[in-house]
Amino acid sequence: ALPVRGSDYRAVEPYRHPGGPALECPVTVLTGDRDPRVTDAEAQAWAGHTAGGCEVRTYSGGHFFLAERWPEIGSLVLDRLTATAVRAG
């Protein structure tokens, strides 16, 4: 599993977004308070990619904080998708 994960990181690290119009949907950013790969400023910077509002939610943990919070994160994702679908009509 480790070589596959390493390949994933090598594939995405050099990627740079080419720019374009901002999203019109809300964005929810999830980050860990001890993640050595994502700073608070980087998480907050997602606000610049949407005109639909941006919420940053910081959880206790490192880069893989999600693994310990599947039920909570799943509920949050479902809530956000449901709210977006209701707004879209």
Stockholm file with secondary structure:
# STOCKHOLM 1.0

chainA/1-89         ALPVRGSDYRAVEPYRHPGGPALECPVTVLTGDRDPRVTDAEAQAWAGHTAGGCEVRTYSGGHFFLAERWPEIGSLVLDRLTATAVRAG
#=GR chainA/1-89 SS CHHHHHHHHHHHTTCCCCCCCCBSSCEEEEEETTCSSCCHHHHHGGGGGBSSCEEEEEESSSTTGGGGCHHHHHHHHHHHHHHHHHHHC
#=GC SS_cons        CHHHHHHHHHHHTTCCCCCCCCBSSCEEEEEETTCSSCCHHHHHGGGGGBSSCEEEEEESSSTTGGGGCHHHHHHHHHHHHHHHHHHHC
//
